[in-house]
Amino acid sequence: MLSCKDFLKELSDYLDESTSPGAKAELDQHLKECPNCWVVADTTKKTIQVYRGTEPRAVPDRLKFRLLAALESRMKARQKNC
């Protein structure tokens, strides 16, 4: 039987419908037996459908700079810990 961790690793391919028929059958079976993974898959699928219907918007420069600064700070912190 497929574990929840294994299911989550395959979720993206499952939702993109790029899994093999055998893998899809195994994932479908897991969803039938696991309400937690069913909720995750259903919510993710619905979220994707909502965002597919929206137009992309540019990230404001101020936010972009804040995000980059936060990423740089985290990368420096990780480098110190290695």
Secondary structure as GFF3:
##gff-version 3
##sequence-region A 1 82
A	DSSP	alpha_helix	4	15	.	.	.	ID=ss1
A	DSSP	alpha_helix	21	33	.	.	.	ID=ss2
A	DSSP	alpha_helix	35	52	.	.	.	ID=ss3
A	DSSP	alpha_helix	61	81	.	.	.	ID=ss4
###
